[in-house]
Amino acid sequence: MEEFQLNNITIVRKEAEKLEAELNFLASLPLFKDWTHKALKSILYLAPIEKFQRGHFVYKEGDPCEKLYIVKKGEFRVNRNIILIHNSISSLGIETYRDQN
């Protein structure tokens, strides 16, 4: 029984370290610079971290906007379709964003 409790303590400590790292990341962003530690914890509780595979569509034009995405690591591409005068659709402004690390 002692070993199980030790493992639980180790797991709890690792989860606390992950939470603290995520809180520090949010606090480093200009958007959240004036937010309290408690408010940042609320964000992590209400908006859990999601990971996506390359090529996965996170949001498609016309979908209802229900989430705010913050890219911590990796890259993403933004495509936007516009209707031209001749009623044809063309892709406009493909931009790639990469993290600075």
N, CA, C and O atoms as a printed pandas DataFrame, in Angstrom:
     atom_number atom_name residue_name chain_id  residue_number  x_coord  y_coord  z_coord
0              1         N          MET        A               1    0.824   -1.190    0.000
1              2        CA          MET        A               1    0.000    0.000    0.000
2              3         C          MET        A               1    0.869    1.255    0.000
3              4         O          MET        A               1    0.498    2.260   -0.606
4              5         N          GLU        A               2    1.988    1.212    0.653
5              6        CA          GLU        A               2    2.887    2.358    0.723
6              7         C          GLU        A               2    3.369    2.773   -0.668
7              8         O          GLU        A               2    3.444    3.967   -0.960
8              9         N          GLU        A               3    3.700    1.800   -1.533
9             10        CA          GLU        A               3    4.185    2.090   -2.872
10            11         C          GLU        A               3    3.101    2.787   -3.700
11            12         O          GLU        A               3    3.403    3.716   -4.449
12            13         N          PHE        A               4    1.857    2.352   -3.575
13            14        CA          PHE        A               4    0.749    2.971   -4.317
14            15         C          PHE        A               4    0.599    4.432   -3.917
15            16         O          PHE        A               4    0.428    5.291   -4.782
16            17         N          GLN        A               5    0.658    4.721   -2.650
17            18        CA          GLN        A               5    0.545    6.100   -2.187
18            19         C          GLN        A               5    1.705    6.945   -2.698
19            20         O          GLN        A               5    1.507    8.106   -3.054
20            21         N          LEU        A               6    2.893    6.395   -2.739
21            22        CA          LEU        A               6    4.039    7.110   -3.251
22            23         C          LEU        A               6    3.836    7.441   -4.727
23            24         O          LEU        A               6    4.147    8.549   -5.164
24            25         N          ASN        A               7    3.314    6.483   -5.497
25            26        CA          ASN        A               7    3.047    6.734   -6.916
26            27         C          ASN        A               7    1.999    7.820   -7.096
27            28         O          ASN        A               7    2.126    8.664   -7.983
28            29         N          ASN        A               8    0.958    7.803   -6.257
29            30        CA          ASN        A               8   -0.056    8.860   -6.329
30            31         C          ASN        A               8    0.551   10.227   -6.066
31            32         O          ASN        A               8    0.223   11.200   -6.745
32            33         N          ILE        A               9    1.425   10.297   -5.091
33            34        CA          ILE        A               9    2.077   11.564   -4.779
34            35         C          ILE        A               9    2.905   12.027   -5.964
35            36         O          ILE        A               9    2.900   13.211   -6.298
36            37         N          THR        A              10    3.616   11.105   -6.605
37            38        CA          THR        A              10    4.425   11.433   -7.777
38            39         C          THR        A              10    3.540   11.930   -8.918
39            40         O          THR        A              10    3.874   12.911   -9.581
40            41         N          ILE        A              11    2.415   11.257   -9.147
41            42        CA          ILE        A              11    1.491   11.653  -10.209
42            43         C          ILE        A              11    0.913   13.035   -9.920
43            44         O          ILE        A              11    0.852   13.879  -10.814
44            45         N          VAL        A              12    0.495   13.270   -8.697
45            46        CA          VAL        A              12   -0.063   14.563   -8.318
46            47         C          VAL        A              12    0.978   15.655   -8.509
47            48         O          VAL        A              12    0.653   16.733   -9.007
48            49         N          ARG        A              13    2.215   15.398   -8.125
49            50        CA          ARG        A              13    3.286   16.385   -8.267
50            51         C          ARG        A              13    3.518   16.703   -9.743
51            52         O          ARG        A              13    3.682   17.869  -10.100
52            53         N          LYS        A              14    3.536   15.681  -10.610
53            54        CA          LYS        A              14    3.741   15.906  -12.049
54            55         C          LYS        A              14    2.590   16.698  -12.640
55            56         O          LYS        A              14    2.813   17.575  -13.475
56            57         N          GLU        A              15    1.367   16.412  -12.228
57            58        CA          GLU        A              15    0.203   17.172  -12.723
58            59         C          GLU        A              15    0.275   18.621  -12.259
59            60         O          GLU        A              15   -0.051   19.534  -13.017
60            61         N          ALA        A              16    0.698   18.833  -11.025
61            62        CA          ALA        A              16    0.839   20.200  -10.505
62            63         C          ALA        A              16    1.914   20.956  -11.280
63            64         O          ALA        A              16    1.756   22.145  -11.556
64            65         N          GLU        A              17    2.994   20.285  -11.630
65            66        CA          GLU        A              17    4.056   20.919  -12.416
66            67         C          GLU        A              17    3.561   21.267  -13.814
67            68         O          GLU        A              17    3.892   22.332  -14.335
68            69         N          LYS        A              18    2.766   20.381  -14.436
69            70        CA          LYS        A              18    2.198   20.674  -15.757
70            71         C          LYS        A              18    1.254   21.868  -15.678
71            72         O          LYS        A              18    1.296   22.750  -16.536
72            73         N          LEU        A              19    0.409   21.901  -14.663
73            74        CA          LEU        A              19   -0.520   23.012  -14.479
74            75         C          LEU        A              19    0.238   24.322  -14.309
75            76         O          LEU        A              19   -0.121   25.336  -14.908
76            77         N          GLU        A              20    1.281   24.299  -13.497
77            78        CA          GLU        A              20    2.073   25.511  -13.266
78            79         C          GLU        A              20    2.739   25.980  -14.556
79            80         O          GLU        A              20    2.813   27.183  -14.805
80            81         N          ALA        A              21    3.223   25.055  -15.377
81            82        CA          ALA        A              21    3.842   25.417  -16.660
82            83         C          ALA        A              21    2.816   26.062  -17.590
83            84         O          ALA        A              21    3.127   27.040  -18.271
84            85         N          GLU        A              22    1.604   25.527  -17.625
85            86        CA          GLU        A              22    0.551   26.098  -18.474
86            87         C          GLU        A              22    0.125   27.479  -17.969
87            88         O          GLU        A              22   -0.120   28.388  -18.763
88            89         N          LEU        A              23    0.040   27.627  -16.659
89            90        CA          LEU        A              23   -0.293   28.935  -16.083
90            91         C          LEU        A              23    0.781   29.973  -16.427
91            92         O          LEU        A              23    0.466   31.115  -16.760
92            93         N          ASN        A              24    2.046   29.566  -16.343
93            94        CA          ASN        A              24    3.140   30.472  -16.688
94            95         C          ASN        A              24    3.095   30.852  -18.164
95            96         O          ASN        A              24    3.371   31.996  -18.524
96            97         N          PHE        A              25    2.747   29.889  -19.018
97            98        CA          PHE        A              25    2.634   30.176  -20.446
98            99         C          PHE        A              25    1.545   31.214  -20.688
99           100         O          PHE        A              25    1.772   32.201  -21.387
100          101         N          LEU        A              26    0.361   30.996  -20.111
101          102        CA          LEU        A              26   -0.730   31.965  -20.295
102          103         C          LEU        A              26   -0.340   33.335  -19.757
103          104         O          LEU        A              26   -0.604   34.354  -20.395
104          105         N          ALA        A              27    0.280   33.361  -18.600
105          106        CA          ALA        A              27    0.670   34.633  -17.984
106          107         C          ALA        A              27    1.697   35.377  -18.835
107          108         O          ALA        A              27    1.811   36.598  -18.732
108          109         N          SER        A              28    2.444   34.660  -19.670
109          110        CA          SER        A              28    3.459   35.305  -20.513
110          111         C          SER        A              28    2.859   35.976  -21.747
111          112         O          SER        A              28    3.535   36.757  -22.416
112          113         N          LEU        A              29    1.601   35.680  -22.053
113          114        CA          LEU        A              29    0.952   36.259  -23.233
114          115         C          LEU        A              29    0.412   37.653  -22.920
115          116         O          LEU        A              29   -0.172   37.863  -21.857
116          117         N          PRO        A              30    0.601   38.610  -23.836
117          118        CA          PRO        A              30    0.104   39.966  -23.588
118          119         C          PRO        A              30   -1.384   40.018  -23.253
119          120         O          PRO        A              30   -1.806   40.840  -22.439
120          121         N          LEU        A              31   -2.175   39.158  -23.866
121          122        CA          LEU        A              31   -3.617   39.140  -23.614
122          123         C          LEU        A              31   -3.943   38.905  -22.139
123          124         O          LEU        A              31   -4.928   39.436  -21.625
124          125         N          PHE        A              32   -3.120   38.114  -21.467
125          126        CA          PHE        A              32   -3.397   37.710  -20.085
126          127         C          PHE        A              32   -2.441   38.335  -19.064
127          128         O          PHE        A              32   -2.431   37.916  -17.906
128          129         N          LYS        A              33   -1.657   39.307  -19.455
129          130        CA          LYS        A              33   -0.620   39.831  -18.559
130          131         C          LYS        A              33   -1.161   40.403  -17.249
131          132         O          LYS        A              33   -0.474   40.356  -16.229
132          133         N          ASP        A              34   -2.371   40.939  -17.263
133          134        CA          ASP        A              34   -2.930   41.538  -16.050
134          135         C          ASP        A              34   -3.902   40.618  -15.310
135          136         O          ASP        A              34   -4.545   41.040  -14.349
136          137         N          TRP        A              35   -4.009   39.395  -15.743
137          138        CA          TRP        A              35   -4.941   38.456  -15.115
138          139         C          TRP        A              35   -4.327   37.863  -13.860
139          140         O          TRP        A              35   -3.114   37.666  -13.783
140          141         N          THR        A              36   -5.164   37.581  -12.886
141          142        CA          THR        A              36   -4.702   36.957  -11.648
142          143         C          THR        A              36   -4.450   35.470  -11.878
143          144         O          THR        A              36   -4.927   34.874  -12.843
144          145         N          HIS        A              37   -3.693   34.904  -10.967
145          146        CA          HIS        A              37   -3.405   33.466  -11.002
146          147         C          HIS        A              37   -4.717   32.661  -10.968
147          148         O          HIS        A              37   -4.864   31.667  -11.679
148          149         N          LYS        A              38   -5.647   33.102  -10.146
149          150        CA          LYS        A              38   -6.938   32.428  -10.011
150          151         C          LYS        A              38   -7.725   32.488  -11.326
151          152         O          LYS        A              38   -8.338   31.498  -11.725
152          153         N          ALA        A              39   -7.712   33.632  -11.993
153          154        CA          ALA        A              39   -8.425   33.776  -13.270
154          155         C          ALA        A              39   -7.802   32.885  -14.346
155          156         O          ALA        A              39   -8.515   32.283  -15.148
156          157         N          LEU        A              40   -6.483   32.806  -14.361
157          158        CA          LEU        A              40   -5.809   31.938  -15.331
158          159         C          LEU        A              40   -6.141   30.466  -15.079
159          160         O          LEU        A              40   -6.308   29.694  -16.024
160          161         N          LYS        A              41   -6.234   30.084  -13.817
161          162        CA          LYS        A              41   -6.637   28.715  -13.485
162          163         C          LYS        A              41   -8.045   28.433  -14.002
163          164         O          LYS        A              41   -8.330   27.336  -14.480
164          165         N          SER        A              42   -8.909   29.419  -13.904
165          166        CA          SER        A              42  -10.279   29.261  -14.406
166          167         C          SER        A              42  -10.280   29.014  -15.904
167          168         O          SER        A              42  -11.047   28.189  -16.401
168          169         N          ILE        A              43   -9.422   29.728  -16.627
169          170        CA          ILE        A              43   -9.338   29.522  -18.074
170          171         C          ILE        A              43   -8.924   28.089  -18.371
171          172         O          ILE        A              43   -9.521   27.437  -19.227
172          173         N          LEU        A              44   -7.911   27.596  -17.677
173          174        CA          LEU        A              44   -7.457   26.224  -17.920
174          175         C          LEU        A              44   -8.541   25.209  -17.568
175          176         O          LEU        A              44   -8.640   24.158  -18.200
176          177         N          TYR        A              45   -9.344   25.521  -16.569
177          178        CA          TYR        A              45  -10.435   24.625  -16.183
178          179         C          TYR        A              45  -11.546   24.638  -17.233
179          180         O          TYR        A              45  -12.075   23.590  -17.603
180          181         N          LEU        A              46  -11.891   25.838  -17.708
181          182        CA          LEU        A              46  -12.997   25.981  -18.657
182          183         C          LEU        A              46  -12.599   25.686  -20.097
183          184         O          LEU        A              46  -13.443   25.316  -20.913
184          185         N          ALA        A              47  -11.331   25.845  -20.407
185          186        CA          ALA        A              47  -10.851   25.637  -21.776
186          187         C          ALA        A              47   -9.648   24.707  -21.750
187          188         O          ALA        A              47   -8.505   25.162  -21.781
188          189         N          PRO        A              48   -9.898   23.427  -21.693
189          190        CA          PRO        A              48   -8.788   22.476  -21.585
190          191         C          PRO        A              48   -7.874   22.508  -22.813
191          192         O          PRO        A              48   -8.279   22.921  -23.900
192          193         N          ILE        A              49   -6.663   22.071  -22.616
193          194        CA          ILE        A              49   -5.670   22.030  -23.687
194          195         C          ILE        A              49   -6.045   20.940  -24.680
195          196         O          ILE        A              49   -6.398   19.824  -24.299
196          197         N          GLU        A              50   -5.964   21.284  -25.954
197          198        CA          GLU        A              50   -6.251   20.331  -27.014
198          199         C          GLU        A              50   -5.021   20.215  -27.907
199          200         O          GLU        A              50   -4.318   21.198  -28.141
200          201         N          LYS        A              51   -4.772   19.022  -28.396
201          202        CA          LYS        A              51   -3.676   18.790  -29.339
202          203         C          LYS        A              51   -4.282   18.291  -30.641
203          204         O          LYS        A              51   -5.235   17.512  -30.641
204          205         N          PHE        A              52   -3.717   18.749  -31.747
205          206        CA          PHE        A              52   -4.229   18.378  -33.062
206          207         C          PHE        A              52   -3.104   17.811  -33.912
207          208         O          PHE        A              52   -1.948   18.213  -33.780
208          209         N          GLN        A              53   -3.451   16.881  -34.776
209          210        CA          GLN        A              53   -2.508   16.293  -35.711
210          211         C          GLN        A              53   -2.391   17.180  -36.946
211          212         O          GLN        A              53   -3.311   17.930  -37.272
212          213         N          ARG        A              54   -1.275   17.090  -37.615
213          214        CA          ARG        A              54   -1.056   17.821  -38.866
214          215         C          ARG        A              54   -2.185   17.505  -39.839
215          216         O          ARG        A              54   -2.584   16.351  -39.992
216          217         N          GLY        A              55   -2.691   18.543  -40.493
217          218        CA          GLY        A              55   -3.749   18.376  -41.481
218          219         C          GLY        A              55   -5.154   18.390  -40.909
219          220         O          GLY        A              55   -6.126   18.352  -41.663
220          221         N          HIS        A              56   -5.277   18.444  -39.593
221          222        CA          HIS        A              56   -6.592   18.457  -38.948
222          223         C          HIS        A              56   -7.213   19.842  -39.075
223          224         O          HIS        A              56   -6.544   20.843  -38.819
224          225         N          PHE        A              57   -8.481   19.914  -39.467
225          226        CA          PHE        A              57   -9.192   21.184  -39.525
226          227         C          PHE        A              57   -9.718   21.511  -38.133
227          228         O          PHE        A              57  -10.500   20.751  -37.561
228          229         N          VAL        A              58   -9.291   22.626  -37.605
229          230        CA          VAL        A              58   -9.729   23.069  -36.287
230          231         C          VAL        A              58  -11.011   23.881  -36.412
231          232         O          VAL        A              58  -11.907   23.788  -35.573
232          233         N          TYR        A              59  -11.081   24.667  -37.461
233          234        CA          TYR        A              59  -12.212   25.562  -37.673
234          235         C          TYR        A              59  -12.364   25.766  -39.171
235          236         O          TYR        A              59  -11.377   25.967  -39.879
236          237         N          LYS        A              60  -13.586   25.715  -39.649
237          238        CA          LYS        A              60  -13.847   25.949  -41.066
238          239         C          LYS        A              60  -14.694   27.203  -41.217
239          240         O          LYS        A              60  -15.577   27.475  -40.403
240          241         N          GLU        A              61  -14.413   27.953  -42.259
241          242        CA          GLU        A              61  -15.153   29.185  -42.519
242          243         C          GLU        A              61  -16.654   28.893  -42.511
243          244         O          GLU        A              61  -17.117   27.944  -43.143
244          245         N          GLY        A              62  -17.398   29.717  -41.793
245          246        CA          GLY        A              62  -18.839   29.542  -41.692
246          247         C          GLY        A              62  -19.270   28.783  -40.450
247          248         O          GLY        A              62  -20.440   28.841  -40.073
248          249         N          ASP        A              63  -18.345   28.065  -39.800
249          250        CA          ASP        A              63  -18.676   27.376  -38.547
250          251         C          ASP        A              63  -18.950   28.418  -37.468
251          252         O          ASP        A              63  -18.366   29.501  -37.499
252          253         N          PRO        A              64  -19.827   28.109  -36.516
253          254        CA          PRO        A              64  -20.018   29.049  -35.405
254          255         C          PRO        A              64  -18.725   29.153  -34.586
255          256         O          PRO        A              64  -18.033   28.159  -34.366
256          257         N          CYS        A              65  -18.425   30.338  -34.154
257          258        CA          CYS        A              65  -17.213   30.576  -33.365
258          259         C          CYS        A              65  -17.536   30.273  -31.903
259          260         O          CYS        A              65  -18.234   31.043  -31.244
260          261         N          GLU        A              66  -17.029   29.158  -31.405
261          262        CA          GLU        A              66  -17.340   28.732  -30.042
262          263         C          GLU        A              66  -16.121   28.657  -29.134
263          264         O          GLU        A              66  -16.259   28.471  -27.925
264          265         N          LYS        A              67  -14.920   28.800  -29.709
265          266        CA          LYS        A              67  -13.700   28.660  -28.915
266          267         C          LYS        A              67  -12.667   29.687  -29.338
267          268         O          LYS        A              67  -12.707   30.222  -30.446
268          269         N          LEU        A              68  -11.754   29.945  -28.439
269          270        CA          LEU        A              68  -10.571   30.741  -28.717
270          271         C          LEU        A              68   -9.403   29.767  -28.710
271          272         O          LEU        A              68   -9.220   29.015  -27.753
272          273         N          TYR        A              69   -8.619   29.782  -29.770
273          274        CA          TYR        A              69   -7.462   28.894  -29.844
274          275         C          TYR        A              69   -6.191   29.704  -29.663
275          276         O          TYR        A              69   -6.027   30.766  -30.264
276          277         N          ILE        A              70   -5.297   29.195  -28.833
277          278        CA          ILE        A              70   -3.983   29.782  -28.631
278          279         C          ILE        A              70   -2.981   28.712  -29.033
279          280         O          ILE        A              70   -2.963   27.621  -28.464
280          281         N          VAL        A              71   -2.160   29.025  -30.004
281          282        CA          VAL        A              71   -1.182   28.054  -30.489
282          283         C          VAL        A              71    0.081   28.191  -29.651
283          284         O          VAL        A              71    0.740   29.231  -29.648
284          285         N          LYS        A              72    0.396   27.122  -28.947
285          286        CA          LYS        A              72    1.580   27.134  -28.095
286          287         C          LYS        A              72    2.798   26.635  -28.857
287          288         O          LYS        A              72    3.901   27.155  -28.690
288          289         N          LYS        A              73    2.594   25.635  -29.685
289          290        CA          LYS        A              73    3.704   25.032  -30.398
290          291         C          LYS        A              73    3.188   24.512  -31.729
291          292         O          LYS        A              73    2.089   23.963  -31.800
292          293         N          GLY        A              74    3.963   24.681  -32.765
293          294        CA          GLY        A              74    3.579   24.168  -34.070
294          295         C          GLY        A              74    3.239   25.302  -35.012
295          296         O          GLY        A              74    3.690   26.434  -34.835
296          297         N          GLU        A              75    2.454   24.992  -35.996
297          298        CA          GLU        A              75    2.080   25.988  -36.994
298          299         C          GLU        A              75    0.662   25.730  -37.452
299          300         O          GLU        A              75    0.110   24.649  -37.246
300          301         N          PHE        A              76    0.081   26.743  -38.077
301          302        CA          PHE        A              76   -1.251   26.579  -38.640
302          303         C          PHE        A              76   -1.366   27.440  -39.886
303          304         O          PHE        A              76   -0.583   28.368  -40.088
304          305         N          ARG        A              77   -2.319   27.134  -40.693
305          306        CA          ARG        A              77   -2.548   27.867  -41.930
306          307         C          ARG        A              77   -3.965   28.392  -41.922
307          308         O          ARG        A              77   -4.896   27.709  -41.495
308          309         N          VAL        A              78   -4.118   29.620  -42.403
309          310        CA          VAL        A              78   -5.432   30.249  -42.479
310          311         C          VAL        A              78   -5.777   30.426  -43.948
311          312         O          VAL        A              78   -5.021   31.046  -44.697
312          313         N          ASN        A              79   -6.907   29.889  -44.360
313          314        CA          ASN        A              79   -7.413   30.068  -45.725
314          315         C          ASN        A              79   -8.733   30.801  -45.631
315          316         O          ASN        A              79   -9.507   30.607  -44.693
316          317         N          ARG        A              80   -8.976   31.636  -46.606
317          318        CA          ARG        A              80  -10.261   32.317  -46.656
318          319         C          ARG        A              80  -10.734   32.344  -48.101
319          320         O          ARG        A              80   -9.975   32.695  -49.005
320          321         N          ASN        A              81  -11.977   31.977  -48.312
321          322        CA          ASN        A              81  -12.566   32.024  -49.639
322          323         C          ASN        A              81  -13.377   33.300  -49.784
323          324         O          ASN        A              81  -14.077   33.719  -48.863
324          325         N          ILE        A              82  -13.270   33.912  -50.965
325          326        CA          ILE        A              82  -14.072   35.101  -51.244
326          327         C          ILE        A              82  -14.803   34.896  -52.566
327          328         O          ILE        A              82  -14.354   34.138  -53.426
328          329         N          ILE        A              83  -15.904   35.562  -52.713
329          330        CA          ILE        A              83  -16.660   35.506  -53.961
330          331         C          ILE        A              83  -16.235   36.699  -54.807
331          332         O          ILE        A              83  -16.321   37.847  -54.370
332          333         N          LEU        A              84  -15.778   36.416  -56.017
333          334        CA          LEU        A              84  -15.361   37.470  -56.937
334          335         C          LEU        A              84  -16.559   37.963  -57.731
335          336         O          LEU        A              84  -17.631   37.359  -57.695
336          337         N          ILE        A              85  -16.373   39.052  -58.440
337          338        CA          ILE        A              85  -17.457   39.647  -59.231
338          339         C          ILE        A              85  -18.066   38.636  -60.195
339          340         O          ILE        A              85  -19.272   38.673  -60.439
340          341         N          HIS        A              86  -17.273   37.752  -60.738
341          342        CA          HIS        A              86  -17.752   36.777  -61.717
342          343         C          HIS        A              86  -18.366   35.541  -61.057
343          344         O          HIS        A              86  -18.583   34.524  -61.716
344          345         N          ASN        A              87  -18.639   35.631  -59.775
345          346        CA          ASN        A              87  -19.249   34.544  -59.004
346          347         C          ASN        A              87  -18.401   33.273  -58.949
347          348         O          ASN        A              87  -18.931   32.173  -58.795
348          349         N          SER        A              88  -17.090   33.430  -59.074
349          350        CA          SER        A              88  -16.224   32.276  -58.884
350          351         C          SER        A              88  -15.541   32.421  -57.527
351          352         O          SER        A              88  -15.362   33.530  -57.025
352          353         N          ILE        A              89  -15.175   31.316  -56.958
353          354        CA          ILE        A              89  -14.543   31.341  -55.637
354          355         C          ILE        A              89  -13.041   31.142  -55.801
355          356         O          ILE        A              89  -12.587   30.271  -56.543
356          357         N          SER        A              90  -12.287   31.969  -55.093
357          358        CA          SER        A              90  -10.829   31.900  -55.167
358          359         C          SER        A              90  -10.264   31.887  -53.752
359          360         O          SER        A              90  -10.821   32.505  -52.845
360          361         N          SER        A              91   -9.177   31.190  -53.576
361          362        CA          SER        A              91   -8.523   31.174  -52.267
362          363         C          SER        A              91   -7.695   32.446  -52.121
363          364         O          SER        A              91   -7.005   32.849  -53.057
364          365         N          LEU        A              92   -7.758   33.064  -50.979
365          366        CA          LEU        A              92   -7.071   34.336  -50.758
366          367         C          LEU        A              92   -6.236   34.272  -49.486
367          368         O          LEU        A              92   -6.690   33.762  -48.462
368          369         N          GLY        A              93   -5.036   34.782  -49.555
369          370        CA          GLY        A              93   -4.234   35.041  -48.360
370          371         C          GLY        A              93   -3.895   33.835  -47.531
371          372         O          GLY        A              93   -4.314   33.752  -46.377
372          373         N          ILE        A              94   -3.153   32.899  -48.073
373          374        CA          ILE        A              94   -2.710   31.777  -47.266
374          375         C          ILE        A              94   -1.473   32.237  -46.499
375          376         O          ILE        A              94   -0.456   32.599  -47.090
376          377         N          GLU        A              95   -1.579   32.217  -45.199
377          378        CA          GLU        A              95   -0.476   32.635  -44.354
378          379         C          GLU        A              95   -0.111   31.498  -43.411
379          380         O          GLU        A              95   -0.988   30.811  -42.886
380          381         N          THR        A              96    1.157   31.308  -43.203
381          382        CA          THR        A              96    1.619   30.282  -42.271
382          383         C          THR        A              96    2.246   30.972  -41.065
383          384         O          THR        A              96    3.100   31.844  -41.220
384          385         N          TYR        A              97    1.830   30.589  -39.881
385          386        CA          TYR        A              97    2.366   31.131  -38.640
386          387         C          TYR        A              97    3.170   30.035  -37.947
387          388         O          TYR        A              97    2.731   28.886  -37.890
388          389         N          ARG        A              98    4.297   30.369  -37.442
389          390        CA          ARG        A              98    5.142   29.403  -36.735
390          391         C          ARG        A              98    5.528   29.973  -35.372
391          392         O          ARG        A              98    5.653   31.184  -35.190
392          393         N          ASP        A              99    5.707   29.071  -34.441
393          394        CA          ASP        A              99    6.132   29.572  -33.142
394          395         C          ASP        A              99    7.591   30.030  -33.220
395          396         O          ASP        A              99    8.332   29.594  -34.101
396          397         N          GLN        A             100    7.995   30.886  -32.324
397          398        CA          GLN        A             100    9.315   31.493  -32.369
398          399         C          GLN        A             100   10.403   30.622  -31.755
399          400         O          GLN        A             100   11.572   31.006  -31.780
400          401         N          ASN        A             101   10.057   29.471  -31.209
401          402        CA          ASN        A             101   11.052   28.607  -30.549
402          403         C          ASN        A             101   11.753   27.736  -31.530
403          404         O          ASN        A             101   12.619   26.948  -31.149
